[in-house]
Each structure stands twice: as structure tokens, then as C-alpha cells.
């Protein structure tokens, strides 16, 4: 079993300064030689540390309240204080600290920071390349002299206790409770919700200490009271759920996974940390907030974190993936969460005899019996597809990549960085499919109710099939063909149950649907999923699919298309690529609407009010929300509006010229760099656009 690297940090007072003693223990495999140990000592000014921490917290608090300028201002602010603090804590001029810095940067696995201090925001230290919380699976463990309950490991999340808005004064907390309960409940997790008057101290403790099936997850969103030497989660009637009360759980143990969204829930200094309190009572993975977090940002982070954790990711990787997913949000929610606990721990590790695997749900949508490993695969696939109308080839690919042997083969082929990029691409494709208006899957047809999918329709794989609705999800044509082929392979071997190897070989044999295109984008041949370069479970050769032969691989001729028609087709291609699909009729019509096609508008308006309303809806479907734009693009649009107001461009609405000028005048924009790569001088282009406005 691989263990994380551990950075032990012991802080002791030394007069006007403090001494930081570092001990980096490189992770090893159990049974191997002892881990490498080296010690480093640094003299640190506590005032400087506290000042940097205060500036970071101030920036995050303002961002959460919407009071600060969006990125890049916020990022620059966090980077400034994060780099200053990093350089102070790891100065190259003191002893052999430069060697410690080199070893930290070379560490590619999870890192556990084990320390007796709570001042340093380790996740937001910036090493000159990026924040540590974005480059490493980072977790914290506080040193203490209190006895710690061993706790329990779990093989999955079966029950969740969700508590919030205990005083009835936080509508946002009540909304978060509803969203979390709906999200978890949609994945087959039994949820108990306590809100307002129901969330008394006695009732919450009674639930946590229940002698029946214990809770695997505890989610709290509400007030965290601090001060006067006490700290705790605020229950009804302002009673505090603190460490003294939590001692009631010493026999049962706290839920293994705890998520606390509340003011000062991961506080500093003399504030007794609630996250630490739950860890003392046996919690394995505890996520808390550094500062107040914007409502939507907190919910989005929780959803991303839970999604990764339930998919089998270790806690550290789940938290880092959530940070990466939310990095562009102007409220800086990604920077406000802290993981307490082993970053390498996950909900599928160390299953004890007392916590057996829950029974598998029936595979009502499959006509073929699955062996136990294949059942586990399909549970992951269904969890991925729970937000959509159907199970797609991309869902199935994500499930297959959860198989250790397949993942290892691909990672050895493309490297860990590209593997991580592939994971992110798949996650983005599935997330976008979940968030589109109407019901959508990613295997591609468009239906009469506005649903869309991305594995066919008029595209490559065909739409979702109606042959079964287990757990509310249909199987796409691609996935149906995979299981039909897998059943044939099992029968040829004289078996009556389909294995994961059968499914993998069949996935390759039928061409992989649009999931094959995602692999292709990352340089992975579809046959790489197989152990022996393209042989199936029965030694059968699996021919590599020739997807280009379907329509040809050359560029689509567009010389005979008008300029507006070319723009529509190119936009459709961009939309299809973003979603990991081929261009279907749904996507093409969406592009007509997004481009504000005058031909489409006139034709629909002839059908009266209903047609006008339909055109407004269609043309507005791709209008981005503010959160969908990077802070730099927000700046460009604001500058364009100022240009128009100052008369630098044509009167009336903000036009292309105003936006293009604002984009080009941003000297740090990547757009200018792109132009230079094409051999275009941005300054000369600015002059040309200004003359032509």
C-alpha cells in the first residue's frame, strides 16, 4: 500500500522569533525499507506569518462577499502573499533548506502536513509556479496530546446526516441542504435532513450516536460560534455541538466523512478547531472552510468533492480536483477549503469485516448477468450518469479508467500529467452534459422535449435506447452494443456472466463511441485499453475502429457557403468539440440560434408569439452566466463598454470593434500571444480596427 509523503512541522518559540523544524518523510510501500528522513530548521518571524495570513484571509473574505475586483486582481493578491510566505518559511539561505524545497517540488504523490500550528495557510503557499493546494493532493493533521478514537473505514457512502440553518436565519444554508440532499439522494444514498427547529443539539447527537446503521457522512452548513474559549457548531437555541458533546460518540465514532461549511470552521490560533474535534472522534476525512464562502461556490465545491470521492478518488485528489474545477470563480471558493486527514485515504480503502460491501443493485437495464467486478464497474458508471437521462460511452470510459490495470497501462503510455488532463476533459464533458437545459446524455440524439446527447443521433453512435430504465437511466446505442458484444464473448468462453475484461474488449471492438475521440485527443489509441495490444478475452483479434472511414478525415469544403453559414458550421464544430461529440442536428440548430440567424428568426416569427418565444429561448441557450467568464474576459467587456461610452466606437450597442480593441489592448492577454504566433502585430491590428470603426 502506497503511503503519502509526510511533512512534519514542529513550531517552538525562540524569543522574538519561532523555530520551524521540518522533517520530510518520503512515502514508501508497506514492507519496504524505512522511509527516508531528513531534518531542516528555519528561524521564522511570527509577525510576518500572521500578517500574510491576515492579508490572504482578507482577500478571500472580500471575494466571497463580492467586494473585491475579480481575477486577475484576486489571483495576483493571493499569489503575492503566498509567494512571500513560501520564501519566508523555506529560505534558500538557511542551512540545507534549498534541498528541502527541491524534494518538495519533486514529490508527485499526496503530501500530509503534520504540524502543531494552525497559522500557515499551507494550501495557498505559492512556490513560484502555482499554489501548493493546486499542485499537490494536500492534507493536514494537527499534532495533539488528546487520545484519538480509531474510527471506522467504509466501502461506500450509504447514509448521510445533513444539518443546516439551525437558527432559521440562513436561507442560503437551507438551500445548500436541499441541494446536497438531492444530489446525494440521486445517487442512492439515504439522507436524513435536520433543519431549523428539528436541528436541536439532542436530536443531532442522537442521530450521530445511533446504534442502528451508522452515518457515513455528516454535512453541516450554518453558524460556527467562536470566542470565550469555546467553539462549536451552532444548533437550535444556540446550543453548541463542540468537542465535549462529541465525546458521546467515543464508542460509535464520528462519521468517516465530515464536511463543515461555516464561518471559522477551520479557524486559527486559540480557536479550537471543529475539524480537529471530529478527527479526534475518529473521522477520516474532514473538509472545513478557511473563511466565509459564497453560497453558490460552497455548494459547487461540495458537489465536485463528493462526486470525485464517490467515484473512488482519494480525499486529497478529490479536494484538489474541486479546487481546479472552481478556480475561475470570482468568489475564490476554491481557495477557502481545507482538507484535514490523510490525503491518500478514500471511501473504498481498508474495508473491515464489520463493514461489508453493500449489496449490488439489480441490473434491470441489462439482459446479461454481470460478475462481481463488472457489477462494481457498472455502479461507478451509473453514479457518473445519475444527473443525465442516459448512460453514455463517456460514462463507460470513465468507469473503465477506474480499473487499476487499465489506468496503469494508459498512464504508462501518456504520463501522469496527460492522464490527469484526460480525467479533467472527461469530467468537463460529463459536467457540461449534466448542466445543459433539458434532459441530456452524452451519447447523442436530440429528442422532442429538447433533450440532447452526444454519441450519435445524426452523429456517429446513435441515440439512447429505450431498452431498460434501471436507476432512471437509459443505455445509449453505443453502450447497448458494447454489452451485446460482451455477452457474445462470455458465451463463446462458456460463461454465463460478463466480466470487466469482456466489457473492455467489446468497448474497443464497437469503436468506443465519442469516448474514443477523447482518448484520441490525448494521444491514446483505443486498443490501449486492452492488455495485449488488441486481443480480446478469448484471444480474438479486436480490430481498431476506423472512425475516419465513416465520413472521411479531410477538412469539410466550405468555399460554397456564405460567410454567415461558415460561421454557423464552425460554431457548431466548436460546441461539438467542447462536449466531446460529432456535430449533430441538435448542435447545428443550436449554432443557428447562438449566431442570431436572421433567416431562422424571420421564419420562426411567422408562427406568431410562440415562434418569437421559441427563438428567444433558442438564441439565449448559449448565453453565458457571469461565472462562465474568466475575470480577464470580464475586464475586456467592461473596457469595451467604456470605449463605447467614450465614443471610441460606433454609437449604440457595444460592437465587435469595441470588444476586439479591449481584447487587443490587454498586453498580458493570451490572445495577443496567439496573434504573434500567427505572425500578426497586435499594435498594427489595433490601429487598423480603430481606423475602420
C-alpha positions in Angstrom: 0.0 0.0 0.0 1.4 3.4 -1.0 1.7 6.0 1.7 1.7 9.8 1.3 4.9 11.8 1.9 4.7 13.4 5.3 6.0 16.9 6.1 6.3 17.2 9.9 6.4 20.8 11.0 7.1 21.4 14.7 7.0 25.1 15.8 8.7 26.2 19.0 9.1 29.7 20.4 12.6 31.3 20.3 12.3 34.7 21.9 11.3 37.2 19.2 11.2 34.5 16.6 9.9 31.0 16.3 11.7 27.9 15.1 10.2 25.7 12.4 11.6 22.2 12.4 10.9 20.4 9.2 11.1 16.6 8.8 10.1 15.3 5.3 9.4 11.6 5.2 9.1 10.3 1.7 6.3 7.8 1.3 7.1 4.1 0.9 5.4 0.9 0.4 4.5 -1.1 3.5 7.1 -3.8 4.0 9.8 -2.0 2.1 12.8 -0.2 3.7 12.0 2.6 6.2 11.2 6.0 4.6 13.9 8.5 4.1 14.1 11.0 6.9 16.0 14.4 6.9 15.6 17.4 9.3 15.7 21.1 8.4 15.5 24.0 10.8 14.4 27.6 9.9 14.1 30.7 12.1 10.7 32.5 11.3 9.2 35.8 12.2 5.7 35.1 13.6 4.5 38.6 12.9 5.3 38.2 9.2 3.5 34.9 9.1 0.4 36.3 10.8 0.4 39.3 8.5 0.5 37.3 5.3 -2.2 35.0 6.7 -4.4 38.1 7.5 -4.0 39.6 4.1 -4.9 36.2 2.4 -8.0 35.9 4.6 -9.0 39.5 3.9 -8.7 38.9 0.2 -10.8 35.7 0.4 -13.4 37.3 2.6 -13.8 40.3 0.2 -14.0 37.9 -2.8 -16.8 35.8 -1.1 -18.8 39.0 -0.4 -18.3 40.3 -4.0 -16.4 43.3 -2.7 -13.1 42.8 -4.5 -12.1 43.1 -8.1 -12.3 39.8 -9.9 -9.2 38.0 -11.3 -6.5 38.7 -12.2 -6.5 41.1 -9.2 -7.5 38.5 -6.7 -5.1 35.9 -8.1 -2.3 38.4 -8.0 -3.1 39.3 -4.4 -3.1 35.7 -3.3 0.0 34.9 -5.3 1.8 37.9 -3.8 1.2 36.8 -0.2 1.5 33.1 -0.9 5.0 33.6 -2.5 6.2 35.9 0.2 5.1 33.4 2.9 6.7 30.5 1.0 10.0 32.3 0.6 10.0 33.1 4.3 9.2 29.6 5.5 11.6 28.0 3.1 14.5 30.4 2.7 17.3 29.2 0.4 19.9 30.9 2.6 19.3 28.9 5.8 21.2 25.7 6.0 20.1 22.9 3.7 16.5 24.3 3.2 17.2 24.5 -0.6 17.4 20.8 -0.6 14.0 20.5 1.2 12.5 22.8 -1.5 13.9 20.6 -4.2 12.5 17.5 -2.6 9.1 19.1 -2.1 8.9 20.1 -5.7 9.9 16.6 -6.8 7.2 15.0 -4.8 4.4 13.8 -7.1 2.2 12.0 -4.7 -0.1 13.2 -1.9 1.5 15.2 1.0 0.3 15.1 4.6 1.3 18.2 6.6 1.6 17.1 10.2 2.0 20.1 12.5 1.3 21.7 15.9 0.5 25.2 14.4 -2.6 26.5 12.6 -1.4 29.8 11.3 0.1 28.9 8.0 -2.3 28.5 5.0 -0.2 25.7 3.5 -2.6 25.2 0.6 -2.1 28.8 -0.6 1.7 28.8 -0.3 3.0 29.7 -3.8 6.3 28.1 -4.9 6.7 30.4 -7.9 4.9 28.0 -10.2 1.5 27.6 -8.6 -0.3 27.2 -5.2 0.6 24.0 -3.4 -3.1 23.2 -3.0 -3.4 23.1 -6.8 -0.3 21.1 -7.5 -0.4 18.5 -4.7 -3.0 16.4 -3.0 -2.6 18.1 0.3 -4.0 17.2 3.7 -3.3 18.4 7.3 -3.1 16.6 10.6 -2.8 18.6 13.8 -0.5 17.2 16.5 -2.0 17.0 19.9 -1.9 15.1 23.2 -5.5 14.1 23.3 -6.4 10.4 22.8 -7.9 9.7 19.3 -10.7 7.3 18.6 -9.7 4.8 15.9 -12.8 5.4 13.8 -14.0 3.1 11.1 -13.4 2.7 7.4 -16.2 2.4 4.8 -16.5 0.8 1.4 -19.1 3.4 0.3 -21.4 6.1 1.5 -24.7 4.5 2.4 -26.2 7.1 4.9 -25.7 10.8 5.3 -26.8 13.2 8.0 -27.3 16.8 6.7 -27.8 19.6 9.1 -28.2 23.3 8.4 -29.9 26.7 9.0 -30.4 25.7 12.7 -31.4 29.2 13.7 -33.7 29.8 10.8 -31.8 32.9 9.6 -29.7 31.5 6.7 -31.8 30.9 3.6 -28.6 30.1 1.7 -27.8 27.3 4.2 -31.3 25.9 3.8 -30.9 25.9 0.0 -27.5 24.2 0.3 -29.1 21.5 2.5 -31.7 20.9 -0.2 -29.1 20.7 -3.0 -26.8 18.4 -1.1 -29.6 16.1 -0.1 -31.0 16.0 -3.6 -27.5 15.3 -5.1 -26.7 12.5 -2.7 -30.2 11.0 -2.7 -30.0 10.9 -6.5 -27.0 8.6 -6.1 -28.9 6.1 -3.9 -27.6 7.5 -0.6 -30.1 7.6 2.3 -30.2 11.1 3.6 -31.5 12.4 7.0 -32.1 16.1 7.0 -32.4 18.3 10.1 -33.3 21.9 9.6 -34.4 24.8 11.9 -36.4 23.6 14.8 -35.5 19.9 14.1 -31.8 20.6 14.5 -31.6 20.6 18.3 -28.4 19.6 19.9 -30.1 16.5 21.4 -31.6 15.3 18.1 -28.3 15.8 16.2 -26.2 13.9 18.8 -28.9 11.2 18.9 -28.6 10.7 15.2 -24.8 10.6 15.2 -24.8 8.1 18.1 -27.5 5.9 16.6 -27.0 2.2 17.4 -28.6 1.3 14.1 -26.8 1.6 10.7 -24.3 4.4 11.4 -23.9 7.5 9.3 -21.0 7.5 6.8 -21.2 11.2 6.0 -22.0 14.4 8.0 -22.6 17.7 6.2 -23.2 20.9 8.1 -23.8 24.4 6.8 -24.6 27.1 9.3 -23.1 29.2 12.1 -19.9 28.2 13.9 -19.6 30.0 17.2 -16.2 31.0 18.4 -14.8 33.0 21.4 -14.5 32.9 25.1 -12.6 29.7 24.9 -15.4 27.7 23.3 -16.1 26.7 19.7 -18.8 24.6 18.2 -21.4 24.1 15.5 -24.4 26.2 16.4 -27.6 24.1 16.9 -31.1 25.2 17.6 -31.5 27.6 20.6 -27.8 28.5 20.2 -26.5 25.3 21.8 -23.0 24.3 20.7 -22.1 21.0 19.2 -18.4 21.0 20.3 -15.8 18.5 21.3 -17.2 18.0 24.8 -20.5 16.9 23.3 -18.9 14.9 20.6 -17.3 12.7 23.3 -20.6 11.0 23.3 -19.5 9.3 20.1 -16.4 7.8 21.5 -17.8 4.3 21.2 -19.5 4.7 17.9 -17.0 7.1 16.4 -17.8 10.1 14.2 -18.9 9.6 10.6 -15.8 8.9 8.5 -16.5 11.8 6.1 -17.3 15.3 7.5 -17.9 18.5 5.6 -18.3 21.7 7.5 -19.3 24.9 5.7 -19.4 27.6 8.3 -17.7 30.8 9.5 -14.4 29.9 11.2 -15.0 26.2 10.9 -11.3 25.7 10.3 -10.1 28.6 12.5 -6.7 29.5 13.8 -4.7 30.1 17.0 -6.7 29.7 20.2 -9.9 28.8 18.3 -10.5 25.1 19.0 -10.8 23.7 15.5 -14.0 21.8 14.8 -12.3 19.8 12.1 -9.8 18.6 14.7 -12.7 17.8 17.1 -14.2 15.5 14.6 -10.9 13.9 13.8 -10.2 13.2 17.5 -13.5 11.3 17.5 -12.5 9.1 14.5 -13.4 11.0 11.3 -11.0 10.1 8.5 -11.7 12.9 6.0 -12.8 16.3 7.2 -13.3 19.3 5.0 -13.7 22.8 6.5 -13.6 26.4 5.4 -10.8 28.9 6.0 -13.1 31.9 5.7 -16.7 32.6 4.8 -17.5 31.2 1.4 -20.1 32.5 -1.2 -23.3 30.4 -1.2 -23.1 29.0 -4.8 -19.3 28.5 -4.5 -19.7 26.4 -1.4 -22.4 24.2 -3.0 -20.3 23.8 -6.2 -17.2 22.8 -4.2 -19.2 20.2 -2.2 -20.7 18.7 -5.3 -17.3 18.5 -7.0 -15.7 17.0 -3.9 -18.4 14.4 -3.3 -18.5 13.5 -7.0 -14.8 12.7 -7.0 -14.9 10.9 -3.7 -17.8 8.7 -4.6 -16.0 7.9 -7.9 -13.2 6.4 -5.9 -10.7 9.2 -5.8 -8.7 9.6 -2.6 -9.7 12.6 -0.4 -6.7 14.7 -1.4 -7.2 14.2 -5.1 -11.0 14.9 -4.7 -10.3 18.2 -2.9 -7.7 19.2 -5.5 -10.0 18.4 -8.4 -12.7 20.5 -6.8 -10.2 23.4 -6.4 -9.2 23.1 -10.0 -12.8 23.0 -11.2 -13.7 26.1 -9.3 -10.5 28.1 -9.9 -12.1 30.5 -12.4 -14.9 31.5 -10.0 -14.6 35.2 -8.9 -15.7 34.3 -5.3 -12.4 32.3 -4.8 -14.4 29.4 -3.2 -11.6 27.0 -4.4 -9.1 28.7 -2.0 -11.3 28.7 1.1 -11.5 24.9 1.8 -9.0 22.9 3.8 -8.7 19.1 4.0 -7.9 17.6 7.4 -6.8 14.0 7.3 -4.8 11.6 5.2 -4.9 12.8 1.6 -4.4 9.2 0.4 -7.5 8.0 2.3 -10.7 7.2 0.4 -14.0 5.6 1.0 -13.0 2.4 -0.7 -9.9 1.7 1.4 -9.4 -0.7 4.3 -12.8 -2.2 4.4 -13.2 -4.2 7.6 -15.2 -7.3 8.3 -17.6 -5.3 10.3 -18.4 -3.1 7.3 -19.2 -5.4 4.3 -19.8 -4.2 0.8 -23.4 -3.2 0.4 -25.5 -5.4 -1.9 -25.4 -4.6 -5.6 -28.5 -3.0 -7.1 -30.2 -5.2 -9.7 -29.1 -4.7 -13.3 -32.6 -4.3 -14.7 -31.4 -2.4 -17.8 -29.0 -5.2 -18.8 -30.1 -8.6 -20.2 -26.8 -10.2 -19.3 -25.7 -11.2 -15.8 -22.5 -9.4 -14.6 -19.8 -10.9 -12.3 -19.0 -9.0 -9.1 -16.2 -7.0 -10.6 -18.4 -6.0 -13.6 -21.2 -5.0 -11.1 -18.7 -2.7 -9.4 -17.8 -1.2 -12.7 -21.5 -0.5 -13.5 -22.1 1.1 -10.1 -19.4 3.6 -10.9 -20.8 4.2 -14.4 -24.3 4.7 -13.0 -23.0 7.1 -10.4 -21.4 9.1 -13.2 -24.6 9.2 -15.2 -27.0 9.9 -12.4 -27.5 13.5 -13.5 -28.3 12.7 -17.1 -31.0 10.8 -18.9 -28.8 8.0 -20.2 -25.5 6.1 -19.7 -23.1 7.1 -22.5 -19.8 5.9 -23.9 -18.1 8.6 -22.0 -19.6 7.4 -18.7 -18.5 3.9 -19.5 -15.0 5.1 -20.4 -14.8 6.9 -17.0 -15.8 3.7 -15.3 -13.1 1.7 -17.2 -10.4 4.2 -16.3 -11.3 3.4 -12.7 -9.9 -0.1 -13.2 -6.4 -0.1 -11.8 -4.8 -2.2 -14.6 -6.3 -0.2 -17.4 -5.4 3.1 -15.8 -1.8 1.9 -15.2 -1.4 0.9 -18.9 -2.6 4.3 -20.1 -0.7 6.3 -17.6 2.5 4.5 -18.5 1.8 5.3 -22.1 1.0 9.0 -21.8 2.4 10.1 -18.4 0.7 11.2 -15.2 0.2 14.8 -16.4 -1.6 13.9 -19.6 -3.6 11.2 -17.6 -4.8 13.9 -15.3 -5.7 16.1 -18.2 -7.7 13.3 -19.7 -9.6 12.9 -16.4 -10.4 16.6 -16.4 -11.6 16.5 -20.1 -13.9 13.6 -19.3 -15.2 15.4 -16.2 -15.8 18.6 -18.1 -17.7 16.8 -20.9 -19.9 15.0 -18.4 -20.5 18.1 -16.3 -21.5 20.2 -19.3 -23.9 17.5 -20.4 -25.4 17.5 -17.0 -25.9 21.3 -16.9 -27.5 21.8 -20.4 -31.1 22.8 -20.5 -33.5 19.9 -20.7 -32.6 16.3 -20.3 -29.3 15.3 -21.9 -27.0 12.4 -22.2 -23.7 12.2 -23.9 -24.4 9.6 -26.5 -26.2 11.7 -28.9 -29.6 12.1 -30.1 -32.0 15.0 -29.8 -35.5 14.3 -28.6 -38.8 16.0 -28.9 -38.6 17.5 -25.4 -35.3 19.4 -26.0 -33.0 16.7 -24.7 -29.7 16.2 -26.3 -26.9 13.7 -26.3 -23.6 13.3 -27.9 -22.9 9.8 -29.1 -25.0 9.9 -32.2 -28.4 11.0 -33.3 -27.3 12.1 -36.7 -23.8 11.7 -35.5 -21.6 8.7 -35.0 -23.1 6.4 -32.4 -26.9 6.7 -32.4 -29.2 7.9 -29.6 -30.1 6.5 -26.3 -32.1 3.2 -26.4 -35.3 2.6 -24.5 -34.3 -1.0 -23.6 -34.5 -0.6 -19.8 -34.5 2.2 -17.2 -32.7 0.8 -14.2 -32.0 3.7 -11.7 -33.6 6.1 -14.1 -31.0 5.8 -16.8 -31.2 4.6 -20.4 -28.3 3.0 -22.2 -27.1 4.6 -25.4 -26.9 2.7 -28.6 -23.1 2.5 -28.2 -23.3 1.1 -24.6 -26.0 -1.4 -25.7 -23.8 -2.6 -28.5 -20.9 -3.0 -26.0 -22.9 -5.2 -23.7 -24.4 -7.2 -26.5 -20.8 -7.9 -27.8 -19.6 -8.6 -24.3 -22.3 -11.2 -23.8 -21.3 -12.9 -27.0 -17.7 -13.1 -25.8 -18.7 -14.6 -22.5 -20.9 -17.2 -24.2 -18.1 -18.1 -26.6 -16.0 -18.9 -23.5 -18.8 -21.0 -22.0 -19.5 -18.4 -19.2 -22.9 -17.1 -18.3 -21.7 -13.9 -16.6 -20.0 -11.0 -18.3 -16.7 -9.8 -16.9 -14.9 -6.5 -16.9 -12.5 -7.9 -19.4 -15.4 -8.8 -21.7 -16.8 -5.2 -21.4 -13.4 -3.7 -22.2 -12.8 -5.8 -25.2 -16.3 -5.1 -26.5 -15.9 -1.4 -25.9 -12.8 -1.4 -28.2 -14.5 -3.7 -30.8 -17.5 -1.5 -31.3 -15.4 1.6 -31.6 -15.9 3.3 -28.3 -18.3 5.9 -29.5 -17.3 9.5 -29.0 -15.3 8.4 -25.9 -12.8 7.2 -28.5 -12.3 10.8 -29.6 -11.5 11.9 -26.1 -8.8 9.3 -25.9 -7.5 10.3 -29.4 -7.3 13.9 -28.3 -4.9 12.8 -25.5 -2.9 10.5 -27.8 -4.3 7.2 -26.5 -5.2 4.5 -29.1 -8.4 2.8 -28.2 -6.7 -0.5 -28.2 -4.5 0.6 -25.3 -7.4 -0.3 -23.0 -6.6 -3.9 -23.7 -3.7 -5.8 -22.0 -2.2 -7.4 -25.1 -2.3 -4.7 -27.8 -5.6 -5.5 -29.2 -6.5 -9.1 -28.2 -9.8 -9.9 -26.6 -10.7 -12.1 -23.7 -10.8 -15.2 -25.9 -7.6 -14.4 -27.8 -9.7 -12.9 -30.6 -8.2 -10.0 -32.5 -10.1 -6.8 -31.9 -9.7 -4.6 -35.0 -9.1 -0.9 -34.3 -12.1 1.1 -35.4 -11.5 3.3 -38.4 -13.8 6.2 -37.4 -12.4 8.4 -40.2 -13.8 6.0 -42.7 -17.3 6.9 -41.7 -17.3 10.3 -43.3 -13.7 10.9 -44.3 -10.9 12.7 -42.4 -10.3 15.6 -44.7 -11.4 19.2 -44.0 -15.0 20.0 -44.9 -15.2 22.1 -48.1 -16.9 25.4 -47.3 -16.0 27.6 -50.3 -19.6 27.4 -51.5 -21.0 28.5 -48.1 -21.8 32.1 -47.3 -19.9 33.9 -44.6 -22.7 33.6 -42.1 -23.2 29.9 -42.9 -19.5 29.2 -42.4 -19.7 30.9 -39.0 -22.6 28.7 -38.0 -20.9 25.5 -39.0 -17.7 26.5 -37.3 -19.6 27.4 -34.1 -21.3 24.0 -34.3 -17.9 22.3 -34.6 -16.7 24.2 -31.5 -19.7 23.3 -29.5 -19.4 19.6 -30.5 -15.7 19.5 -29.6 -16.4 21.1 -26.3 -18.9 18.4 -25.5 -16.8 15.6 -26.9 -19.3 14.8 -29.8 -19.6 15.0 -33.5 -21.9 17.6 -35.0 -25.5 16.5 -34.8 -28.6 18.2 -36.0 -29.4 19.5 -32.4 -25.9 21.1 -32.2 -26.3 22.6 -35.7 -29.6 24.2 -34.8 -28.2 25.4 -31.6 -25.5 27.2 -33.5 -28.1 28.9 -35.7 -29.7 30.2 -32.6 -26.5 31.3 -31.0 -25.5 33.2 -34.1 -28.8 35.0 -34.1 -29.6 33.8 -37.6 -31.9 36.3 -39.2 -33.3 33.6 -41.5 -34.2 31.5 -38.6 -35.7 34.5 -36.7 -37.9 35.5 -39.6 -39.2 32.0 -40.2 -40.0 31.4 -36.5 -41.6 34.8 -36.1 -44.1 33.9 -38.8 -45.6 31.4 -36.3 -46.6 34.2 -34.0 -46.0 34.6 -30.3 -45.0 31.0 -29.8 -42.4 31.3 -32.6 -41.0 34.5 -31.2 -40.7 33.0 -27.7 -39.1 29.9 -29.1 -36.5 31.9 -31.0 -35.6 34.0 -27.8 -35.2 30.7 -25.9 -33.1 29.1 -28.6 -30.9 32.2 -29.2 -30.4 32.6 -25.5 -29.4 29.0 -24.6 -25.7 29.6 -25.0 -25.6 33.0 -23.3 -23.0 32.5 -20.6 -23.6 33.3 -17.0 -21.1 35.7 -15.3 -19.4 32.8 -13.6 -18.7 31.2 -17.0 -16.4 34.1 -18.0 -12.8 34.4 -16.7 -12.1 37.6 -14.8 -9.9 38.7 -17.7 -12.8 38.5 -20.1 -15.0 40.4 -17.7 -12.3 43.1 -17.8 -12.3 43.1 -21.6 -16.1 43.5 -21.7 -16.1 46.3 -19.1 -13.4 48.1 -21.1 -15.4 47.7 -24.3 -18.4 49.3 -22.7 -16.2 52.2 -21.5 -14.8 52.5 -25.1 -18.4 52.8 -26.5 -19.5 55.3 -23.8 -16.4 57.5 -24.5 -17.3 57.5 -28.2 -14.3 55.5 -29.3 -16.6 53.2 -31.3 -19.9 53.5 -33.1 -22.8 54.8 -31.1 -25.4 52.4 -29.8 -24.7 48.8 -28.6 -21.2 47.6 -27.9 -20.0 46.2 -31.1 -17.3 43.8 -32.3 -14.8 46.7 -32.7 -15.1 47.8 -29.1 -14.6 44.2 -27.7 -11.8 43.5 -30.1 -10.0 46.7 -29.2 -10.3 46.0 -25.5 -9.0 42.4 -26.0 -6.0 43.6 -28.0 -5.1 46.4 -25.6 -4.7 43.9 -22.7 -1.0 43.4 -23.1 -0.9 40.3 -20.8 -3.7 38.5 -22.7 -3.0 35.2 -24.3 -5.0 36.5 -27.3 -2.2 38.8 -28.2 0.3 36.0 -27.9 -1.8 33.9 -30.2 -1.8 36.7 -32.8 2.0 36.9 -32.6 2.3 33.2 -33.2 0.4 33.7 -36.4 2.8 36.5 -37.4 0.4 39.4 -36.7 1.4 42.6 -34.9 -1.3 43.3 -32.3 -0.4 47.1 -32.3 -0.8 47.4 -36.0 -4.1 45.5 -35.7 -5.3 47.9 -33.1 -4.6 50.8 -35.4 -6.4 49.1 -38.3 -9.5 48.4 -36.2 -9.6 51.9 -34.8 -9.5 53.4 -38.3 -12.3 51.1 -39.5 -14.6 51.6 -36.6 
